[in-house]
Amino acid sequence: MLAIESLSWMEMHKLSERLALAKTVKQLGISNVNIVRLAHMLICETIRRKNFIDAFINHALQPQSLSRFNFGVQSFLRLYVYQTRLAKNSLKIDIKEAENIVKLARSILGWKTCRKVEHVLGFLLTQKKSVVFEGRSDEERIGLLTFHPTWFVKYCFRLWGRKEALELLKANLQSPPTYVRLNTLKISDKEILDKLEEEGVKLEKVQKLRHAYRVVSAKIPLTRTRSFREGLFYIQDKASCFAAEIASPEPGMTVLDVCAAPGAKTTYLAQLMQNYGTIYSLDYSRRRIGIWRREVVRMGVSIAKPVIADVCNLLPLKLKADIVILDPPCTSTGAFGKLPSAKWRLTRRSIDKMAEIQWKMLCNCAEKVKPGGKLVYSTCSITVEENEMLIERFLKWYPKFSLVDITPDIGYPGFRGMDKCRRLYPHIHFCNGFFIAQLLKN
């Protein structure tokens, strides 16, 4: 029920996996963490394969289509196909499992609702998966095989070529590893590592980054550990850690963290500044700033001040900062492995629309950098329109700024001759796809 309801919320209101699940958990009053974890896995893995699953269902429903039915029925059919046909590698169909799923759906949706599609359930168990590929172009076939929109497959082919693009697309079939950043505002790295080991969490150091570790294994969810509650670590992708370390803020500096919620960058910047100086954290969302406040308290940060503001407009601060860090809203094309639902909310036009929003933010941020100060721009997108092309345009409009080298030296050089920018890729660097540029105001 939790998975069906969550998928329905996602379709109705275009919510992310986590938001839809959190809303449903609260609505149904579910407290069992194992049930929530199972539902989250089912939601993510089903929505990851949405294009293939929908094509498979629509072939069986002909001349009808999935869109004819209400969101509850759509969600049930998608979960049914994922669990019976895609979750296991075995070619053998588990009839008993299928019957149990149908019984459960009847109890949730009602037998009258389920009766409208029960005639097709047996066909979905026996239909060959190859039917979805019939009459498709090469890009469409690749999109169905790797579970990506056709427009994105074409985009990747043009940008990297077929071979490299396929590796990237395949990497999005699973979530990237989980990383944590140890919080030395509380105690030393070694003490935190000892405490985590006692709680059954095994970590592996990320080379070249100061406090980032990959989670090898954990006996319980990280958020339920005592160390998490005490603010000894932050669950943070290594690409995000990289962006904060590039900025290299020093104690006593004034820093603007733009689009700061939920607080990963703010809390790391404060850590690198040893809680001395000032960080102004800007975000437009009151809900997200509420999360930011909780994280700042949990991590023991005392130098950060929240500012609710739309950064597409002039920033409401009369100051010049040593460092401005902008991590604007983006298409999240580098995070499809972690956020599979993002794939289906985008079109090719979304990239250009997002780039214009980013442009406004970048220009407004530039006005707040003092002479000799730095502007760090990063996205979890792999498109050139949101990254290199935007920086090219910026450098023409703002000749006082110039690209500077990035340390530590992680990732690949940017495209379009921008060797001083850095790019990270899921299939190479085992993290979210990421772009970073560092600009110095002369």
CORTA-V691248 format. One record per pair of residues at least 12 apart in sequence whose C-alpha atoms are under 10 Angstrom apart, sorted by the first residue. I is the first residue (numbers start at 1). J is the second residue. If there is no record, write none. Layout:
I_J + I_J
This chain:
1_24 + 1_28 + 1_39 + 1_72 + 1_76 + 1_104 + 1_105 + 1_107 + 1_108 + 1_109 + 2_20 + 2_21 + 2_24 + 2_25 + 2_27 + 2_28 + 2_30 + 2_35 + 2_36 + 2_38 + 2_39 + 2_40 + 2_42 + 2_43 + 2_108 + 3_20 + 3_21 + 3_24 + 3_25 + 3_35 + 3_36 + 3_38 + 3_39 + 3_40 + 3_41 + 3_42 + 3_43 + 3_44 + 3_46 + 3_75 + 3_76 + 3_79 + 4_24 + 4_39 + 4_42 + 4_43 + 4_71 + 4_72 + 4_73 + 4_74 + 4_75 + 4_76 + 4_77 + 4_78 + 4_79 + 4_105 + 4_108 + 4_109 + 5_20 + 5_21 + 5_23 + 5_24 + 5_25 + 5_27 + 5_28 + 5_71 + 5_72 + 5_75 + 5_76 + 5_108 + 6_18 + 6_19 + 6_20 + 6_21 + 6_22 + 6_23 + 6_24 + 6_25 + 6_39 + 6_40 + 6_43 + 6_72 + 6_75 + 7_20 + 7_21 + 7_24 + 7_42 + 7_43 + 7_44 + 7_46 + 7_47 + 7_71 + 7_72 + 7_74 + 7_75 + 7_76 + 7_78 + 7_79 + 8_20 + 8_24 + 8_70 + 8_71 + 8_72 + 8_73 + 8_74 + 8_75 + 8_76 + 9_21 + 9_23 + 9_24 + 9_71 + 9_72 + 9_75 + 10_43 + 10_47 + 10_71 + 10_75 + 10_341 + 11_71 + 11_72 + 11_74 + 11_75 + 11_341 + 12_71 + 14_341 + 14_342 + 14_344 + 14_345 + 15_341 + 15_342 + 15_345 + 16_44 + 16_339 + 16_340 + 16_341 + 16_342 + 16_345 + 17_40 + 17_41 + 17_43 + 17_44 + 17_47 + 17_338 + 17_339 + 17_340 + 17_341 + 17_342 + 18_40 + 18_43 + 18_44 + 18_339 + 20_40 + 20_43 + 21_36 + 21_37 + 21_39 + 21_40 + 21_43 + 22_36 + 22_40 + 24_36 + 33_221 + 33_224 + 34_221 + 37_221 + 42_79 + 42_82 + 42_83 + 42_87 + 43_75 + 43_78 + 43_79 + 43_82 + 43_340 + 43_341 + 44_174 + 44_175 + 44_337 + 44_338 + 44_339 + 44_340 + 44_341 + 45_79 + 45_82 + 45_83 + 45_86 + 45_87 + 45_173 + 45_174 + 45_175 + 45_340 + 45_341 + 46_75 + 46_78 + 46_79 + 46_80 + 46_81 + 46_82 + 46_83 + 46_86 + 46_87 + 46_340 + 46_341 + 47_75 + 47_78 + 47_79 + 47_82 + 47_147 + 47_339 + 47_340 + 47_341 + 47_342 + 47_343 + 47_344 + 48_146 + 48_147 + 48_148 + 48_172 + 48_173 + 48_174 + 48_336 + 48_337 + 48_338 + 48_339 + 48_340 + 48_341 + 48_342 + 48_343 + 48_344 + 49_78 + 49_82 + 49_86 + 49_144 + 49_145 + 49_146 + 49_147 + 49_148 + 49_173 + 49_340 + 49_341 + 50_78 + 50_79 + 50_82 + 50_144 + 50_147 + 50_148 + 50_149 + 50_340 + 50_341 + 50_343 + 50_344 + 51_132 + 51_143 + 51_144 + 51_145 + 51_146 + 51_147 + 51_148 + 51_149 + 51_150 + 51_343 + 51_344 + 52_78 + 52_82 + 52_129 + 52_132 + 52_133 + 52_141 + 52_143 + 52_144 + 52_145 + 52_146 + 52_147 + 52_148 + 53_77 + 53_78 + 53_79 + 53_80 + 53_81 + 53_82 + 53_85 + 53_86 + 53_129 + 53_132 + 53_144 + 53_147 + 54_66 + 54_67 + 54_74 + 54_77 + 54_78 + 54_81 + 54_132 + 55_129 + 55_131 + 55_132 + 55_133 + 55_144 + 56_78 + 56_81 + 56_124 + 56_127 + 56_128 + 56_129 + 56_130 + 56_131 + 56_132 + 56_133 + 57_74 + 57_77 + 57_78 + 57_81 + 57_120 + 57_121 + 57_123 + 57_124 + 57_127 + 57_132 + 58_132 + 59_124 + 59_127 + 59_131 + 59_132 + 60_120 + 60_121 + 60_122 + 60_123 + 60_124 + 60_127 + 60_131 + 61_117 + 61_119 + 61_120 + 61_121 + 61_123 + 61_124 + 62_120 + 66_78 + 66_117 + 69_113 + 69_116 + 69_117 + 70_113 + 72_105 + 72_108 + 72_109 + 72_113 + 72_114 + 73_105 + 73_109 + 73_113 + 73_114 + 73_116 + 73_117 + 74_117 + 76_101 + 76_102 + 76_104 + 76_105 + 76_108 + 76_109 + 76_114 + 77_102 + 77_105 + 77_114 + 77_117 + 77_118 + 77_120 + 77_121 + 77_124 + 79_101 + 80_97 + 80_98 + 80_101 + 80_102 + 80_105 + 80_121 + 80_124 + 80_125 + 81_98 + 81_121 + 81_124 + 81_125 + 83_97 + 83_98 + 83_101 + 84_97 + 84_98 + 84_101 + 84_124 + 84_125 + 85_98 + 85_124 + 85_125 + 85_126 + 85_127 + 85_128 + 85_129 + 86_129 + 93_125 + 93_126 + 94_125 + 95_122 + 95_125 + 98_121 + 98_122 + 98_125 + 99_121 + 99_122 + 102_114 + 102_118 + 102_121 + 132_144 + 132_145 + 133_145 + 137_150 + 138_150 + 138_153 + 138_154 + 139_151 + 139_152 + 139_153 + 139_154 + 139_157 + 140_153 + 140_154 + 141_153 + 142_154 + 142_166 + 142_169 + 143_169 + 145_169 + 145_170 + 146_166 + 146_168 + 146_169 + 146_170 + 146_171 + 146_172 + 146_173 + 147_169 + 147_170 + 147_172 + 147_173 + 147_340 + 147_343 + 148_169 + 148_170 + 148_172 + 148_173 + 148_336 + 148_340 + 148_343 + 148_344 + 149_343 + 149_344 + 149_345 + 149_346 + 149_347 + 149_348 + 150_347 + 150_348 + 151_346 + 151_347 + 151_348 + 152_169 + 152_333 + 152_343 + 152_346 + 152_347 + 152_348 + 153_165 + 153_166 + 153_169 + 155_348 + 155_383 + 156_168 + 156_169 + 156_382 + 156_383 + 159_382 + 159_383 + 159_384 + 159_415 + 164_427 + 165_427 + 166_427 + 167_426 + 167_427 + 167_428 + 168_334 + 168_425 + 168_426 + 168_427 + 168_428 + 168_433 + 169_336 + 169_337 + 169_426 + 169_427 + 170_337 + 170_426 + 170_427 + 171_336 + 171_337 + 171_425 + 171_426 + 171_427 + 171_428 + 171_430 + 171_431 + 172_333 + 172_334 + 172_335 + 172_336 + 172_337 + 172_338 + 172_339 + 172_340 + 172_426 + 172_427 + 172_432 + 172_433 + 173_336 + 173_337 + 173_338 + 173_340 + 174_336 + 174_337 + 174_338 + 174_340 + 174_426 + 175_335 + 175_336 + 175_337 + 175_338 + 175_339 + 175_340 + 175_426 + 175_430 + 175_431 + 175_432 + 176_237 + 176_335 + 176_336 + 176_337 + 176_338 + 176_426 + 176_427 + 176_429 + 176_430 + 176_431 + 176_432 + 176_433 + 177_214 + 177_215 + 177_216 + 177_237 + 177_238 + 177_338 + 177_426 + 177_430 + 177_431 + 177_432 + 178_203 + 178_213 + 178_214 + 178_215 + 178_216 + 178_217 + 178_235 + 178_236 + 178_237 + 178_238 + 178_430 + 178_431 + 179_203 + 179_204 + 179_205 + 179_206 + 179_212 + 179_213 + 179_214 + 179_215 + 179_216 + 179_234 + 179_235 + 179_236 + 179_237 + 179_238 + 179_239 + 179_241 + 179_431 + 180_203 + 180_204 + 180_205 + 180_206 + 180_211 + 180_212 + 180_213 + 180_214 + 180_215 + 180_222 + 180_232 + 180_233 + 180_234 + 180_235 + 180_236 + 180_237 + 180_238 + 180_241 + 181_206 + 181_209 + 181_210 + 181_211 + 181_212 + 181_213 + 181_214 + 181_232 + 181_233 + 181_234 + 181_235 + 181_236 + 181_237 + 181_238 + 181_240 + 181_241 + 181_264 + 181_268 + 182_210 + 182_211 + 182_212 + 182_213 + 182_231 + 182_232 + 182_233 + 182_234 + 182_235 + 182_236 + 182_268 + 182_271 + 183_211 + 183_212 + 183_231 + 183_232 + 183_233 + 183_234 + 183_267 + 183_268 + 183_271 + 183_272 + 183_299 + 183_300 + 184_211 + 184_231 + 184_232 + 184_233 + 184_268 + 184_271 + 184_272 + 184_274 + 184_299 + 184_300 + 185_231 + 185_232 + 185_267 + 185_268 + 185_270 + 185_271 + 185_272 + 185_273 + 185_274 + 185_275 + 185_299 + 185_300 + 185_301 + 186_230 + 186_231 + 186_232 + 186_233 + 186_271 + 186_299 + 186_300 + 186_301 + 187_232 + 188_232 + 189_210 + 189_211 + 189_232 + 189_233 + 191_232 + 192_227 + 192_232 + 192_233 + 193_213 + 193_227 + 193_232 + 193_233 + 195_225 + 195_226 + 195_227 + 195_232 + 196_218 + 196_222 + 196_225 + 196_226 + 196_227 + 196_228 + 196_232 + 196_233 + 197_218 + 199_218 + 199_219 + 199_220 + 199_222 + 199_225 + 199_226 + 199_227 + 200_217 + 200_218 + 200_219 + 200_220 + 200_222 + 200_225 + 201_215 + 201_216 + 201_217 + 201_218 + 201_219 + 201_220 + 201_221 + 201_222 + 201_225 + 202_214 + 202_215 + 202_216 + 202_217 + 202_218 + 202_219 + 203_215 + 203_216 + 203_217 + 203_218 + 204_216 + 204_217 + 206_238 + 207_408 + 207_410 + 208_242 + 208_407 + 208_408 + 208_409 + 208_410 + 209_238 + 209_239 + 209_241 + 209_242 + 209_245 + 209_246 + 209_407 + 209_408 + 209_409 + 209_410 + 210_241 + 210_242 + 210_245 + 210_272 + 210_408 + 211_233 + 211_238 + 211_241 + 211_245 + 211_268 + 212_233 + 212_234 + 212_235 + 212_236 + 212_237 + 212_238 + 212_239 + 212_240 + 212_241 + 212_242 + 213_235 + 213_236 + 213_237 + 213_238 + 214_235 + 214_236 + 214_237 + 214_238 + 215_235 + 222_234 + 222_235 + 223_235 + 228_298 + 228_299 + 229_298 + 229_299 + 230_298 + 230_299 + 230_300 + 231_295 + 231_296 + 231_297 + 231_298 + 231_299 + 231_300 + 232_298 + 232_299 + 232_300 + 233_298 + 233_299 + 234_263 + 234_264 + 234_267 + 234_268 + 234_295 + 234_298 + 234_299 + 235_264 + 236_264 + 236_265 + 236_268 + 237_264 + 237_430 + 237_431 + 237_432 + 238_429 + 238_430 + 238_431 + 238_432 + 239_378 + 239_379 + 239_380 + 239_410 + 239_411 + 239_423 + 239_424 + 239_425 + 239_429 + 239_430 + 239_431 + 239_432 + 239_433 + 239_434 + 239_435 + 239_436 + 240_264 + 240_265 + 240_268 + 240_327 + 240_378 + 240_379 + 240_380 + 240_431 + 240_432 + 240_434 + 240_436 + 241_264 + 241_265 + 241_268 + 241_269 + 242_265 + 242_406 + 242_407 + 242_408 + 242_409 + 242_410 + 242_411 + 242_434 + 242_436 + 243_265 + 243_269 + 243_325 + 243_326 + 243_327 + 243_376 + 243_377 + 243_378 + 243_379 + 243_406 + 243_407 + 243_434 + 243_435 + 243_436 + 243_437 + 243_438 + 244_257 + 244_264 + 244_265 + 244_266 + 244_267 + 244_268 + 244_269 + 244_270 + 244_272 + 244_325 + 244_376 + 244_378 + 245_265 + 245_268 + 245_269 + 245_272 + 245_406 + 245_407 + 245_408 + 246_376 + 246_405 + 246_406 + 246_407 + 246_408 + 246_409 + 246_436 + 246_437 + 246_438 + 247_269 + 247_272 + 247_323 + 247_324 + 247_325 + 247_374 + 247_375 + 247_376 + 247_377 + 247_406 + 247_407 + 247_438 + 248_269 + 248_272 + 248_273 + 248_323 + 248_374 + 248_407 + 249_268 + 249_269 + 249_270 + 249_271 + 249_272 + 249_273 + 249_274 + 249_277 + 249_322 + 249_323 + 249_374 + 250_269 + 250_270 + 250_271 + 250_272 + 250_273 + 250_274 + 250_275 + 250_276 + 250_277 + 250_322 + 250_323 + 251_269 + 251_270 + 251_271 + 251_272 + 251_273 + 251_274 + 251_275 + 251_276 + 251_277 + 251_278 + 252_273 + 252_274 + 252_275 + 252_276 + 252_277 + 252_278 + 252_279 + 252_303 + 252_322 + 253_273 + 253_276 + 253_277 + 253_278 + 253_279 + 253_321 + 253_322 + 253_323 + 254_276 + 254_277 + 254_278 + 254_279 + 254_280 + 254_303 + 254_319 + 254_320 + 254_321 + 254_322 + 254_323 + 254_324 + 255_269 + 255_270 + 255_273 + 255_277 + 255_278 + 255_279 + 255_280 + 255_281 + 255_304 + 255_320 + 255_321 + 255_322 + 255_323 + 255_324 + 255_325 + 255_368 + 255_369 + 255_373 + 255_374 + 256_278 + 256_279 + 256_280 + 256_281 + 256_282 + 256_304 + 256_305 + 256_317 + 256_319 + 256_320 + 256_321 + 256_322 + 256_323 + 256_324 + 256_325 + 256_326 + 256_365 + 256_368 + 256_369 + 256_375 + 257_269 + 257_279 + 257_280 + 257_281 + 257_282 + 257_283 + 257_304 + 257_305 + 257_306 + 257_307 + 257_323 + 257_324 + 257_325 + 257_326 + 257_327 + 257_365 + 257_376 + 258_280 + 258_281 + 258_282 + 258_283 + 258_284 + 258_307 + 258_309 + 258_310 + 258_311 + 258_315 + 258_324 + 258_325 + 258_326 + 258_327 + 258_328 + 258_361 + 258_362 + 258_365 + 258_377 + 259_281 + 259_282 + 259_283 + 259_284 + 259_285 + 259_288 + 259_289 + 259_308 + 259_309 + 259_310 + 259_311 + 259_325 + 259_326 + 259_327 + 259_328 + 259_329 + 259_361 + 260_280 + 260_281 + 260_282 + 260_283 + 260_284 + 260_288 + 260_289 + 260_292 + 260_306 + 260_307 + 260_325 + 260_326 + 260_327 + 260_328 + 261_281 + 261_282 + 261_283 + 261_284 + 261_285 + 261_286 + 261_287 + 261_288 + 261_289 + 261_290 + 261_291 + 261_292 + 261_293 + 261_295 + 261_306 + 262_283 + 262_285 + 262_287 + 262_288 + 262_289 + 262_290 + 262_291 + 262_292 + 262_293 + 262_294 + 262_295 + 262_296 + 263_281 + 263_288 + 263_289 + 263_291 + 263_292 + 263_293 + 263_294 + 263_295 + 263_296 + 263_299 + 263_304 + 264_292 + 264_295 + 264_296 + 264_299 + 265_281 + 265_325 + 265_327 + 266_279 + 266_280 + 266_281 + 266_282 + 266_292 + 266_295 + 266_296 + 266_301 + 266_303 + 266_304 + 266_305 + 266_325 + 267_279 + 267_292 + 267_295 + 267_296 + 267_297 + 267_298 + 267_299 + 267_300 + 267_301 + 267_302 + 267_303 + 267_304 + 268_299 + 268_301 + 269_301 + 269_303 + 269_304 + 270_296 + 270_299 + 270_300 + 270_301 + 270_302 + 270_303 + 270_304 + 271_299 + 271_300 + 271_301 + 271_303 + 273_303 + 274_301 + 274_302 + 274_303 + 275_300 + 275_301 + 275_302 + 275_303 + 275_304 + 276_301 + 276_302 + 276_303 + 276_304 + 277_302 + 277_303 + 277_304 + 278_302 + 278_303 + 278_304 + 278_305 + 278_321 + 279_302 + 279_303 + 279_304 + 279_305 + 279_306 + 279_321 + 279_323 + 279_324 + 280_303 + 280_304 + 280_305 + 280_306 + 280_307 + 280_317 + 280_321 + 280_324 + 281_304 + 281_305 + 281_306 + 281_307 + 281_308 + 281_309 + 281_325 + 282_305 + 282_306 + 282_307 + 282_308 + 282_309 + 282_310 + 282_311 + 282_315 + 282_316 + 282_326 + 283_306 + 283_307 + 283_308 + 283_309 + 283_310 + 283_311 + 283_328 + 284_307 + 284_308 + 284_309 + 284_310 + 284_311 + 284_312 + 285_307 + 285_308 + 285_309 + 285_310 + 286_307 + 286_308 + 286_309 + 288_308 + 289_306 + 289_307 + 289_308 + 290_306 + 292_306 + 293_305 + 293_306 + 310_361 + 311_326 + 311_328 + 311_357 + 311_358 + 311_360 + 311_361 + 311_362 + 311_363 + 311_364 + 311_365 + 312_356 + 312_357 + 312_358 + 312_359 + 312_360 + 312_361 + 312_362 + 312_363 + 312_364 + 312_365 + 313_360 + 313_361 + 313_363 + 313_364 + 313_365 + 314_360 + 314_361 + 314_363 + 314_364 + 314_365 + 314_367 + 314_368 + 315_361 + 315_364 + 315_365 + 315_367 + 315_368 + 317_368 + 318_368 + 319_367 + 319_368 + 319_369 + 319_370 + 320_366 + 320_367 + 320_368 + 320_369 + 320_370 + 320_371 + 320_373 + 321_365 + 321_367 + 321_368 + 321_369 + 321_370 + 321_371 + 321_372 + 321_373 + 321_374 + 321_375 + 322_368 + 322_369 + 322_370 + 322_371 + 322_372 + 322_373 + 322_374 + 322_375 + 322_441 + 323_368 + 323_369 + 323_370 + 323_372 + 323_373 + 323_374 + 323_375 + 323_376 + 323_439 + 323_440 + 324_362 + 324_365 + 324_366 + 324_367 + 324_368 + 324_369 + 324_370 + 324_373 + 324_374 + 324_375 + 324_376 + 324_377 + 324_439 + 325_362 + 325_365 + 325_374 + 325_375 + 325_376 + 325_377 + 325_378 + 325_438 + 326_358 + 326_361 + 326_362 + 326_365 + 326_366 + 326_375 + 326_376 + 326_377 + 326_378 + 326_379 + 327_358 + 327_361 + 327_362 + 327_376 + 327_377 + 327_378 + 327_379 + 327_380 + 327_436 + 328_354 + 328_355 + 328_357 + 328_358 + 328_359 + 328_361 + 328_362 + 328_377 + 328_378 + 328_379 + 328_380 + 328_386 + 329_354 + 329_355 + 329_357 + 329_358 + 329_361 + 329_378 + 329_379 + 329_380 + 329_381 + 330_350 + 330_351 + 330_353 + 330_354 + 330_355 + 330_357 + 330_358 + 330_378 + 330_379 + 330_380 + 330_381 + 330_382 + 330_383 + 330_386 + 330_387 + 331_343 + 331_345 + 331_346 + 331_347 + 331_350 + 331_351 + 331_352 + 331_353 + 331_354 + 331_355 + 331_379 + 331_380 + 331_381 + 331_382 + 331_383 + 331_386 + 332_346 + 332_351 + 332_379 + 332_380 + 332_381 + 332_382 + 332_383 + 332_432 + 332_433 + 332_434 + 333_346 + 333_351 + 333_379 + 333_380 + 333_381 + 333_382 + 333_383 + 333_432 + 333_433 + 333_434 + 334_379 + 334_380 + 334_381 + 334_382 + 334_383 + 334_424 + 334_425 + 334_426 + 334_431 + 334_432 + 334_433 + 334_434 + 334_435 + 335_380 + 335_381 + 335_382 + 335_425 + 335_426 + 335_431 + 335_432 + 335_433 + 335_434 + 336_380 + 336_381 + 336_426 + 336_432 + 336_433 + 337_426 + 337_431 + 337_432 + 337_433 + 338_431 + 338_432 + 339_432 + 351_381 + 351_383 + 351_384 + 351_385 + 351_386 + 352_383 + 352_385 + 352_386 + 353_385 + 353_386 + 354_385 + 354_386 + 355_383 + 355_384 + 355_385 + 355_386 + 355_387 + 355_389 + 355_390 + 356_385 + 356_386 + 356_390 + 357_386 + 358_377 + 358_379 + 358_386 + 358_387 + 358_390 + 359_386 + 359_390 + 359_391 + 359_393 + 359_394 + 362_375 + 362_376 + 362_377 + 362_390 + 362_391 + 362_394 + 363_394 + 363_397 + 363_398 + 365_377 + 366_394 + 366_398 + 366_401 + 366_439 + 366_441 + 367_398 + 369_401 + 369_440 + 369_441 + 370_440 + 370_441 + 370_442 + 371_400 + 371_401 + 371_440 + 371_441 + 371_442 + 372_400 + 372_401 + 372_440 + 372_441 + 372_442 + 373_401 + 373_439 + 373_440 + 373_441 + 373_442 + 374_401 + 374_402 + 374_403 + 374_404 + 374_438 + 374_439 + 374_440 + 374_441 + 374_442 + 375_401 + 375_402 + 375_403 + 375_437 + 375_438 + 375_439 + 375_440 + 375_441 + 376_403 + 376_436 + 376_437 + 376_438 + 376_439 + 376_440 + 377_391 + 377_421 + 377_435 + 377_436 + 377_437 + 377_438 + 377_439 + 378_421 + 378_422 + 378_423 + 378_434 + 378_435 + 378_436 + 378_437 + 378_438 + 379_423 + 379_432 + 379_433 + 379_434 + 379_435 + 379_436 + 379_437 + 380_423 + 380_424 + 380_425 + 380_432 + 380_433 + 380_434 + 380_435 + 380_436 + 381_423 + 381_424 + 381_425 + 381_432 + 381_433 + 381_434 + 381_435 + 382_423 + 382_424 + 382_425 + 382_432 + 382_433 + 382_434 + 382_435 + 383_433 + 383_434 + 383_435 + 384_414 + 384_415 + 384_416 + 384_435 + 386_435 + 387_414 + 387_415 + 387_421 + 387_423 + 387_434 + 387_435 + 387_436 + 387_437 + 388_414 + 388_415 + 388_416 + 388_417 + 388_418 + 388_421 + 388_435 + 388_436 + 388_437 + 389_415 + 389_416 + 389_418 + 391_403 + 391_418 + 391_421 + 391_437 + 391_438 + 391_439 + 392_416 + 392_418 + 395_439 + 398_441 + 399_441 + 399_442 + 400_439 + 400_440 + 400_441 + 400_442 + 401_438 + 401_439 + 401_440 + 401_441 + 401_442 + 402_438 + 402_439 + 402_440 + 402_441 + 402_442 + 403_418 + 403_419 + 403_420 + 403_421 + 403_437 + 403_438 + 403_439 + 403_440 + 403_441 + 404_419 + 404_420 + 404_421 + 404_437 + 404_438 + 404_439 + 404_440 + 405_419 + 405_420 + 405_421 + 405_422 + 405_437 + 405_438 + 405_439 + 405_440 + 406_419 + 406_420 + 406_421 + 406_422 + 406_436 + 406_437 + 406_438 + 406_439 + 407_420 + 407_422 + 407_438 + 409_422 + 410_422 + 410_423 + 410_424 + 410_429 + 411_423 + 411_424 + 411_425 + 411_428 + 411_429 + 411_434 + 411_435 + 411_436 + 412_424 + 412_425 + 412_428 + 412_429 + 412_435 + 413_435 + 413_436 + 414_435 + 414_436 + 414_437 + 418_437 + 419_437 + 420_436 + 420_437 + 420_438 + 420_439 + 421_435 + 421_436 + 421_437 + 421_438 + 421_439 + 422_434 + 422_435 + 422_436 + 422_437 + 422_438 + 423_435 + 423_436 + 423_437 + 424_436
